[in-house]
């Protein structure tokens, strides 16, 4: 992938140089004019109709910058959290160890710690993260682009609504399939899965933290002897749900209704596929409406906004809870140390899983193993890059670039090509290492 992308540098950048007769150096008479027009010459981060003046090209620059920033941040955060956990668990790692070697050593150290301290290991309560395209960002990006391209703007950023090619979380202008989400009070009966707390007047199974009487063993008890942890039997009192679960009592929080049914009052939002326009967030690709059919830049602005929204994915942290009971004879000091280790693992592990979810969404278009963004943000930008390689065939781009901006375009384009190439070449090892740890933690299989 990298050879192919870098090959585009050697082909496309000189082609642009020859066509535009521009550059970015002190001897170039266009440099001063370029810097006056678009700031420090050739900086890709200036995007958004700030480098070339062409919506398609500048939208590409902006999306590449956003994507590169996201991937760089994910990798840096993963390595920082990994090194911190290695120190916490005292894993035996060589100074020049690869990411794979670090992950392997950390998993072994965690397994040894759990075996030495926890009776029967650690039980995991887990709900995976979700990744969303920001609907507001998609609309705002298109409105900004169209304003700078002097379109007769018809997209109102305040009226946030887009076509969602995936799962809509928010209001839906037409038919919603796959479920509804309802805000419910403590008196609400939930005929679906409850997120929040479930009031159990009659003893029942609790898939969360039981506060009250537990008919079986309880992992944690409060000062009065009542259960305040995971209940192996039936719970009577309040059940705090860390993930959506069935509630045989009264639900306070959100009720996810999987089939079309009446909600027990409160606000109703779509939490499935929306056949109309979606507001809120979109698990998939968010496509804003075109401003005007008679505006030349409209289609380019829509494509640019769509790419920027996809590259700017937001992923929620997973719900990660670790339940365990101590081995017999463990000292108070050993218990305290193990508790600290598990707390650190839960916090940093959740952040690492969240980062990995965003990584796979950006590169593969997958969220929790399901393809929801097609093509993926990286694939979209690679396709755009290949199209710009034959930029001579696109006369519109050439006519849109003002003479004062010529000196900015070539270095910015070259930088974009190198960025995309580096992202592709470095992704393999990072995705493998992060996936290995995320899978082990989310399944408890150390």
C-alpha positions as CSV (number, residue, x, y, z in Angstrom):
1,X,0.0,0.0,0.0
2,X,2.8,2.4,0.9
3,X,4.7,1.8,-2.3
4,X,1.6,2.5,-4.3
5,X,0.8,5.7,-2.4
6,X,4.4,7.0,-2.4
7,X,4.4,6.3,-6.1
8,X,1.6,8.8,-6.4
9,X,4.0,11.4,-4.8
10,X,6.6,11.0,-7.5
11,X,3.9,11.2,-10.2
12,X,1.3,13.7,-8.9
13,X,3.5,16.3,-7.2
14,X,5.8,17.0,-10.2
15,X,2.7,17.0,-12.4
16,X,1.2,19.7,-10.3
17,X,4.5,21.6,-10.3
18,X,4.6,21.6,-14.1
19,X,0.9,22.5,-14.5
20,X,0.8,25.3,-11.9
21,X,4.4,26.5,-12.4
22,X,4.4,27.3,-8.7
23,X,6.4,26.3,-5.6
24,X,7.2,27.4,-2.2
25,X,10.6,29.0,-1.8
26,X,12.2,32.4,-1.4
27,X,13.1,32.6,-5.1
28,X,9.5,32.0,-6.2
29,X,7.8,35.3,-6.9
30,X,4.5,33.7,-5.9
31,X,5.5,32.8,-2.4
32,X,4.7,36.1,-0.8
33,X,1.4,36.3,-2.5
34,X,0.6,32.7,-1.5
35,X,1.4,33.4,2.2
36,X,-0.7,36.5,2.1
37,X,-3.6,34.5,0.7
38,X,-3.4,31.4,2.9
39,X,-0.9,31.9,5.7
40,X,2.3,29.8,6.1
41,X,2.9,28.3,2.7
42,X,1.8,24.8,2.0
43,X,0.6,23.7,5.5
44,X,-2.0,21.0,5.0
45,X,-3.7,21.8,8.2
46,X,-5.0,25.0,6.7
47,X,-7.6,23.1,4.6
48,X,-11.3,24.1,4.4
49,X,-11.0,26.3,1.2
50,X,-7.9,27.8,2.7
51,X,-5.1,26.5,0.5
52,X,-6.3,26.2,-3.1
53,X,-9.8,27.8,-3.0
54,X,-11.3,24.6,-4.6
55,X,-13.9,22.8,-2.4
56,X,-12.9,19.3,-3.4
57,X,-9.1,19.7,-3.0
58,X,-9.3,21.7,0.2
59,X,-11.9,19.3,1.7
60,X,-9.4,16.5,1.0
61,X,-6.6,18.5,2.8
62,X,-8.8,19.0,5.8
63,X,-10.0,15.4,6.0
64,X,-6.4,14.1,5.7
65,X,-5.3,16.4,8.5
66,X,-8.2,15.3,10.7
67,X,-7.5,11.6,10.0
68,X,-3.7,11.9,10.6
69,X,-4.3,13.7,13.9
70,X,-6.8,11.1,15.1
71,X,-4.5,8.1,14.2
72,X,-1.4,9.8,15.7
73,X,-3.4,10.5,18.9
74,X,-4.7,6.9,19.2
75,X,-1.2,5.4,18.7
76,X,0.3,7.7,21.3
77,X,-2.4,7.1,23.9
78,X,-2.2,3.3,23.4
79,X,1.5,3.3,23.9
80,X,1.3,5.6,27.0
81,X,-1.4,3.4,28.6
82,X,0.4,0.2,27.7
83,X,3.7,1.4,29.3
84,X,1.8,2.6,32.4
85,X,0.1,-0.9,32.8
86,X,3.5,-2.6,32.2
87,X,4.9,-0.6,35.2
88,X,1.8,-1.2,37.3
89,X,1.9,-5.0,36.9
90,X,5.7,-5.2,36.8
91,X,5.8,-6.9,33.4
92,X,9.2,-8.1,32.2
93,X,9.8,-6.0,29.0
94,X,13.1,-5.3,27.2
95,X,13.9,-1.7,26.4
96,X,13.7,-2.3,22.6
97,X,10.6,-4.5,22.8
98,X,8.1,-4.2,19.9
99,X,4.4,-3.4,20.6
100,X,3.6,-7.1,20.1
101,X,6.2,-8.1,22.7
102,X,5.0,-5.5,25.2
103,X,1.4,-6.7,24.9
104,X,2.4,-10.4,25.3
105,X,4.5,-9.6,28.4
106,X,1.7,-7.5,29.9
107,X,-0.9,-10.2,29.4
108,X,1.3,-12.7,31.1
109,X,1.9,-10.4,34.1
110,X,-1.9,-9.7,34.4
111,X,-2.7,-13.4,34.3
112,X,0.0,-14.1,37.0
113,X,-1.4,-11.4,39.2
114,X,-5.0,-12.6,38.9
115,X,-4.0,-16.2,39.5
116,X,-2.2,-15.2,42.7
117,X,-4.9,-13.1,44.2
118,X,-8.4,-13.9,42.7
119,X,-10.3,-17.0,43.5
120,X,-11.7,-18.3,40.2
121,X,-10.2,-15.5,38.2
122,X,-11.9,-12.2,37.2
123,X,-15.4,-12.1,35.8
124,X,-16.1,-9.4,33.3
125,X,-19.2,-7.3,32.7
126,X,-18.6,-5.7,29.3
127,X,-20.4,-3.6,26.8
128,X,-18.5,-2.6,23.6
129,X,-17.9,1.1,22.5
130,X,-19.8,2.6,19.7
131,X,-18.5,5.0,17.0
132,X,-20.5,7.8,15.6
133,X,-20.1,10.4,12.8
134,X,-21.1,13.8,14.1
135,X,-24.2,15.0,12.3
136,X,-23.7,18.6,13.3
137,X,-20.1,18.6,12.0
138,X,-21.2,17.2,8.6
139,X,-23.8,20.0,8.2
140,X,-21.5,22.7,9.5
141,X,-18.6,21.7,7.2
142,X,-20.9,21.8,4.2
143,X,-22.4,25.1,5.1
144,X,-18.9,26.6,5.6
145,X,-17.7,25.2,2.3
146,X,-20.7,26.5,0.4
147,X,-20.5,30.0,1.9
148,X,-16.8,30.3,0.9
149,X,-17.6,28.9,-2.6
150,X,-20.3,31.6,-2.8
151,X,-23.2,29.2,-3.2
152,X,-26.7,30.3,-2.4
153,X,-26.7,28.4,0.9
154,X,-29.7,26.3,1.6
155,X,-28.2,24.2,4.4
156,X,-29.0,25.7,7.8
157,X,-26.4,24.5,10.4
158,X,-29.0,25.1,13.1
159,X,-31.3,22.6,11.4
160,X,-29.1,19.6,12.0
161,X,-30.3,16.7,9.9
162,X,-28.5,14.3,7.5
163,X,-29.0,11.1,5.7
164,X,-27.5,8.4,7.9
165,X,-26.2,5.3,6.1
166,X,-26.1,3.2,9.3
167,X,-27.7,3.4,12.7
168,X,-29.3,6.7,13.8
169,X,-29.1,7.9,17.4
170,X,-31.5,10.8,17.7
171,X,-34.7,11.9,16.1
172,X,-35.7,10.4,12.7
173,X,-37.9,12.3,10.2
174,X,-39.3,9.1,8.8
175,X,-39.7,5.4,9.7
176,X,-37.3,4.1,12.4
177,X,-36.5,0.4,12.4
178,X,-34.5,-1.7,14.8
179,X,-35.7,-0.1,18.0
180,X,-36.6,3.0,20.0
181,X,-35.0,4.6,23.0
182,X,-37.3,6.1,25.6
183,X,-36.6,8.2,28.7
184,X,-38.4,6.6,31.5
185,X,-39.1,7.4,35.2
186,X,-39.0,5.1,38.2
187,X,-42.6,4.2,37.6
188,X,-41.9,3.1,34.0
189,X,-42.3,-0.5,33.0
190,X,-39.7,-1.3,30.3
191,X,-40.6,-3.9,27.7
192,X,-37.0,-4.0,26.4
193,X,-33.6,-3.5,27.9
194,X,-33.1,-1.0,30.7
195,X,-30.1,1.3,31.0
196,X,-29.8,2.9,34.4
197,X,-31.3,1.4,37.5
198,X,-34.0,-1.2,38.0
199,X,-36.1,-1.1,41.1
200,X,-36.8,-4.7,42.2
201,X,-39.7,-5.0,44.7
202,X,-39.6,-8.7,44.1
203,X,-36.3,-10.6,44.2
204,X,-35.0,-11.2,40.7
205,X,-31.8,-11.7,38.7
206,X,-29.6,-8.6,38.6
207,X,-27.2,-8.1,35.7
208,X,-25.2,-5.3,37.4
209,X,-24.6,-4.1,40.9
210,X,-27.1,-5.2,43.5
211,X,-27.9,-2.7,46.3
212,X,-30.1,-4.6,48.9
213,X,-30.7,-8.2,49.7
214,X,-28.9,-11.0,47.7
215,X,-30.1,-14.6,48.1
216,X,-26.7,-15.9,47.0
217,X,-23.1,-14.9,47.3
218,X,-22.3,-11.2,46.8
219,X,-18.8,-9.9,45.8
220,X,-19.1,-6.7,48.0
221,X,-21.1,-5.9,51.1
222,X,-21.7,-2.5,52.7
223,X,-21.3,-1.6,56.4
224,X,-24.8,-2.8,57.2
225,X,-24.2,-6.2,55.6
226,X,-26.3,-5.6,52.5
227,X,-25.0,-6.4,49.0
228,X,-23.2,-3.7,47.1
229,X,-21.7,-5.7,44.3
230,X,-22.4,-8.5,41.9
231,X,-25.1,-10.9,43.2
232,X,-24.8,-14.6,42.2
233,X,-28.4,-15.2,43.3
234,X,-31.5,-13.0,43.2
235,X,-31.5,-9.4,44.3
236,X,-34.2,-7.4,46.0
237,X,-33.7,-3.6,46.1
238,X,-32.0,-1.6,43.4
239,X,-30.0,-3.0,40.5
240,X,-27.6,-0.6,38.9
241,X,-27.1,-1.6,35.2
242,X,-23.7,-0.9,33.7
243,X,-25.1,-2.1,30.3
244,X,-28.5,-2.6,28.8
245,X,-30.3,-5.5,30.5
246,X,-33.7,-6.9,31.2
247,X,-35.6,-5.3,34.1
248,X,-38.4,-7.2,35.8
249,X,-39.1,-4.2,38.0
250,X,-39.4,-0.5,37.3
251,X,-36.7,1.1,35.1
252,X,-35.2,4.5,35.7
253,X,-33.1,5.8,32.8
254,X,-33.5,4.7,29.2
255,X,-35.5,1.8,27.9
256,X,-34.4,0.3,24.6
257,X,-37.4,-1.1,22.8
258,X,-36.3,-3.6,20.1
259,X,-39.6,-3.9,18.3
260,X,-42.2,-1.3,17.6
261,X,-44.2,-0.8,20.7
262,X,-45.6,1.9,22.9
263,X,-43.0,3.6,25.1
264,X,-43.8,4.2,28.8
265,X,-43.8,7.9,28.4
266,X,-41.1,10.5,28.0
267,X,-38.9,11.4,25.0
268,X,-38.8,9.0,22.1
269,X,-35.7,8.8,19.9
270,X,-34.7,6.4,17.1
271,X,-31.9,3.9,18.1
272,X,-31.9,2.0,14.8
273,X,-32.0,2.6,11.1
274,X,-33.8,5.7,9.9
275,X,-35.4,5.8,6.5
276,X,-35.5,9.6,6.5
277,X,-33.1,12.2,7.9
278,X,-31.3,11.7,11.2
279,X,-30.2,14.2,13.8
280,X,-27.8,13.5,16.7
281,X,-25.2,11.0,15.7
282,X,-24.8,8.4,13.0
283,X,-23.1,5.0,13.3
284,X,-22.1,5.0,9.7
285,X,-21.7,7.6,7.0
286,X,-23.4,11.0,7.5
287,X,-24.3,12.6,4.2
288,X,-25.5,16.2,4.4
289,X,-28.0,17.6,1.7
290,X,-26.6,19.6,-1.2
291,X,-27.2,23.3,-1.0
292,X,-28.3,24.0,-4.5
293,X,-28.4,22.1,-7.8
294,X,-27.3,25.2,-9.6
295,X,-24.2,25.8,-7.5
296,X,-21.1,24.4,-9.2
297,X,-19.4,23.7,-5.9
298,X,-22.4,22.0,-4.3
299,X,-21.5,18.4,-5.1
300,X,-17.8,18.9,-4.1
301,X,-18.9,20.6,-0.9
302,X,-21.1,17.6,0.0
303,X,-18.3,15.1,-0.7
304,X,-15.9,17.2,1.3
305,X,-18.2,17.4,4.3
306,X,-19.0,13.7,4.1
307,X,-15.2,12.9,4.2
308,X,-14.5,15.3,7.1
309,X,-17.4,13.8,9.2
310,X,-16.2,10.3,8.5
311,X,-12.6,11.2,9.4
312,X,-13.8,12.9,12.6
313,X,-15.5,9.9,14.2
314,X,-16.2,9.9,17.9
315,X,-16.2,6.7,19.9
316,X,-17.9,6.2,23.3
317,X,-15.9,4.4,26.0
318,X,-16.9,0.8,26.7
319,X,-18.6,-0.3,29.9
320,X,-16.0,-2.4,31.7
321,X,-16.5,-3.8,35.1
322,X,-14.2,-6.4,36.8
323,X,-15.7,-8.7,39.5
324,X,-13.6,-11.0,41.6
325,X,-13.3,-12.6,45.0
326,X,-9.9,-12.9,46.9
327,X,-8.1,-16.1,47.5
328,X,-8.2,-17.4,51.0
329,X,-5.4,-16.1,53.2
330,X,-4.5,-13.0,51.2
331,X,-3.1,-10.3,53.4
332,X,-4.8,-6.8,53.6
333,X,-1.8,-5.2,51.9
334,X,-1.9,-7.7,49.0
335,X,-5.7,-7.1,48.7
336,X,-5.1,-3.3,48.5
337,X,-2.4,-3.7,45.9
338,X,-4.5,-6.0,43.8
339,X,-7.5,-3.6,44.0
340,X,-5.2,-0.8,42.8
341,X,-4.0,-3.0,39.9
342,X,-7.6,-3.8,38.8
343,X,-8.7,-0.2,39.1
344,X,-5.8,0.9,36.8
345,X,-6.5,-2.0,34.4
346,X,-10.2,-1.0,34.2
347,X,-9.6,2.7,33.5
348,X,-6.6,2.4,31.1
349,X,-8.0,-0.7,29.5
350,X,-11.3,1.0,28.7
351,X,-9.4,3.9,27.1
352,X,-7.3,1.4,25.0
353,X,-10.4,-0.5,23.8
354,X,-12.1,2.8,22.9
355,X,-9.0,3.9,20.8
356,X,-8.9,0.5,19.1
357,X,-12.6,0.8,18.1
358,X,-11.9,4.1,16.5
359,X,-8.8,2.7,14.8
360,X,-10.8,-0.1,13.1
361,X,-13.6,2.2,12.2
362,X,-11.2,4.6,10.4
363,X,-9.2,1.9,8.6
364,X,-11.8,-0.9,8.0
365,X,-15.1,0.9,8.4
366,X,-16.0,-1.6,11.1
367,X,-17.7,-1.0,14.5
368,X,-17.8,-4.0,16.8
369,X,-17.0,-6.3,13.8
370,X,-19.8,-4.9,11.6
371,X,-19.1,-2.8,8.6
372,X,-21.0,0.4,9.0
373,X,-18.9,3.0,7.1
374,X,-18.4,2.0,3.5
375,X,-16.0,2.9,2.2
376,X,-13.9,3.5,5.3
377,X,-12.5,7.0,5.9
378,X,-9.0,5.8,4.9
379,X,-10.3,4.2,1.7
380,X,-12.2,7.4,0.8
381,X,-9.1,9.5,1.1
382,X,-7.0,7.0,-0.8
383,X,-9.5,7.0,-3.7
384,X,-9.5,10.8,-3.7
385,X,-5.7,10.8,-3.8
386,X,-5.7,8.5,-6.8
387,X,-8.2,10.8,-8.5
388,X,-6.0,13.9,-7.8
389,X,-3.0,12.1,-9.4
390,X,-4.7,12.8,-12.7
391,X,-5.4,16.4,-11.7
392,X,-4.7,17.6,-15.3
393,X,-7.9,16.0,-16.4
394,X,-9.9,18.1,-13.9
395,X,-9.9,21.5,-15.5
396,X,-12.3,22.8,-12.8
397,X,-9.7,22.4,-10.1
398,X,-7.1,24.2,-12.1
399,X,-9.4,27.2,-12.9
400,X,-10.4,27.4,-9.2
401,X,-6.9,27.9,-7.9
402,X,-6.1,31.6,-7.8
403,X,-2.6,32.7,-8.8
404,X,-1.9,33.9,-5.2
405,X,-2.6,30.4,-3.9
406,X,-0.4,28.4,-6.4
407,X,2.6,28.3,-4.1
408,X,0.6,26.7,-1.3
409,X,-1.0,23.8,-3.3
410,X,2.1,21.8,-4.3
411,X,3.7,21.4,-0.9
412,X,0.4,20.8,0.8
413,X,-0.5,18.1,-1.8
414,X,2.9,16.4,-1.4
415,X,2.5,16.5,2.4
416,X,-1.0,14.9,2.1
417,X,0.4,12.1,-0.1
418,X,3.1,11.3,2.4
419,X,0.7,11.4,5.3
420,X,-1.7,8.9,3.7
421,X,1.2,6.7,2.7
422,X,2.6,6.7,6.3
423,X,-0.8,5.9,7.8
424,X,-1.2,2.9,5.6
425,X,2.3,1.5,6.1
426,X,2.2,1.9,9.9
427,X,-1.3,0.7,10.5
428,X,-0.6,-3.1,10.4
429,X,1.6,-3.4,13.5
430,X,-0.5,-1.0,15.5
431,X,-3.8,-2.6,14.7
432,X,-2.5,-6.1,15.5
433,X,-1.0,-5.1,18.9
434,X,-4.0,-3.0,19.9
435,X,-6.5,-5.7,18.7
436,X,-4.6,-8.4,20.6
437,X,-4.9,-6.5,23.9
438,X,-8.4,-5.2,23.3
439,X,-9.7,-8.8,22.6
440,X,-8.0,-10.3,25.6
441,X,-9.4,-7.6,27.9
442,X,-12.9,-7.6,26.5
443,X,-13.2,-11.3,26.8
444,X,-11.2,-11.7,30.0
445,X,-8.9,-14.3,28.3
446,X,-5.5,-13.3,29.7
